[in-house]
């Protein structure tokens, strides 16, 4: 089971600045049944963490805003496998940094957003290449790049959304140096979409 408590506060600092502060506390108990041990057993672990969040927005005019944000995350997954040592994987911890800008054009009908981001995740769970009955945890996965979203309201009944993402997602740290620099699965370097 998981228990999470979150506190958030947003404050205006004058007419052009807005500050967002947040703090989350998580306590998670993970359980699973180990089928591959000589004597099958029920495994359990309990973890807890505080995860802060901060964001700042500057709006010099009603048509332009700039923002920066940073946050930490704590993620436990339902029984995602067992380590060869016989234990359960530790929760993954993440750090996300993002800066961007948003415009409001054509009386708010065109609102493009450009964001640059850097996301790091430690202790990600992947299949053990030596034995697929088990999992391993990689040191750090890093995803960085930029994203452009361009929503356009053609009429009250018709809206378009075009998006493009440039992404570099790789293993950035690990005790197995052969894994460093390897691209993460299901993380294309470029993606685009158009919705109507």
PyMOL commands that set and color helices and strands:
alter all, ss='L'
color gray80, all
select helices_A, chain A and resi 177-179
alter helices_A, ss='H'
color red, helices_A
select strands_A, chain A and resi 2-13+17-34+41-61+64-75+92-103+110-127+135-155+158-173+190-195
alter strands_A, ss='S'
color yellow, strands_A
deselect
rebuild
show_as cartoon
